[in-house]
Amino acid sequence: GGWLLLQNCHLGLEFLNELMDTITMKESVNENFRTWITTEAHPEFPINLLQSSIKFTNEPPQGVKAGLKRTYSAVTQDLLGVSKMPQWKPLLYAVAFLHTTVQERRKFGPLGWNIPYEFNQADFAACVQFLQNHLSDVGIKQGVNWSCVRYMLGEVQYGGRVTDDLDKALLNTYARVWFGEHMFSEKFCFYKGYAIPKGNTVEDYLQYIEQLPVIDTPEVFGLHPNADITYQTNLANETFSTIMSIQPKDSSTGGGETREAVVQRLADEMLEKLPPDYNPHEVKAQLQKMGAFQPINIFLRQEIDRMQLVISRVRTTLTDLKLAIDGTIIMSEELQDALDNIYDARIPKLWFRISWESATLGFWFTELLERNQQFSSWLQDGRPNQFWMTGFFNPQGFLTAMRQETTRMNLAKGWELDSVVLYSEVTKMMKEDVVGPPPADIGGVYIHGLFLEGAGWDRRNSKLIESAPKVRTE
């Protein structure tokens, strides 16, 4: 009739099957008996046990209001009165706001932090303990040592988890802007509408927190408003992806084509359009004609090798998938993934691991054909006049090969590879206008396929412009 607590069950998955059998096959179980299991998410966790359980997750709350409310719900009146110094309560609230901010920035992905960090309640507790000790050491007359406070917050307590230099600079900026004597002035606020409240009880702070906005603008965290567009887009894509993944995988769809028939038809179409394999002897012969040891041709060989890997993988997967649908071979886990993803117009994991990102399977396959066309034309017809930069697996390798080539051409002038830098110039030509390589006295290459995010390009004046039209309202 008691409770059984099993912690970290992801470390003992084999036992969980035994546990499931014990619970379900027991003839008589006390109605007050309960089993509480703690675990990390694990793909091999027994699905039957998961489905028969009541799930409970403990995640950071969303939004400044929810985050501060959660933090101050755990703050006691004794903690609020632990120090008689007037700086204590504002500092406690400021650290709570910082704690909420560093957690909220995670949802913006790379826009929030270059590397996602697992900030938790222990970081906040450590900061509170440090401030408490610091204020008791310095006393009212000496005052707060702000250099020490900023260093401990930005470099030690929260900064101790941070490994990226720019992320560290961001934390130190928060510490510098939010922590100082200026934070006690009447005009100070973290952002418009987000000030430091005054109060003597926990209830006073909770009342102030209650009137904060439920939904925060990204500017509260120092981000551009467009960051919210990116976050909402990613959230919607993730939601739709989850919905698609849990759709019933029945073999029949009513009166129409079955899933297997649809996928088999798509597999036939892709196999028909898929380019032939590269002949290694022909590739070697063509490269020798062009100069096999020239940097740009070495780069081409590497790109063709990677493209051949993709073509082979796609051909093998589609062929095996057709055989599995026909029942000739067993449907493996990887083939099942390919079946589900192709039906949903998504890129199978087997292909995505060795290729590139794309919105849908259709776009991905079209890009495969276009990338292959660039390599095969280059191989058969010689070096092109212009290069599709975003059609390479390793664009940085292309730029390095170009630098090496330019350096070799100017060895007589004493050029060295380490001293050669890249210089880009946007021309007013379209792709169709390019009929030859750049002039020999200028050198370099023509590239196309680059794109801008968050801005447009004024071809007439050769400068960046706002991509969104300006709208006037009256």
Beta strands, then each sheet from edge to edge (+ up, - down):
strand 1: 3-6
strand 2: 34-37
strand 3: 189-191
strand 4: 194-195
strand 5: 386-388
strand 6: 446-448
strand 7: 456-458
strand 8: 463-465
sheet 1: 1+ 2+
sheet 2: 3+ 4-
sheet 3: 5+ 6+
sheet 4: 7+ 8-
end
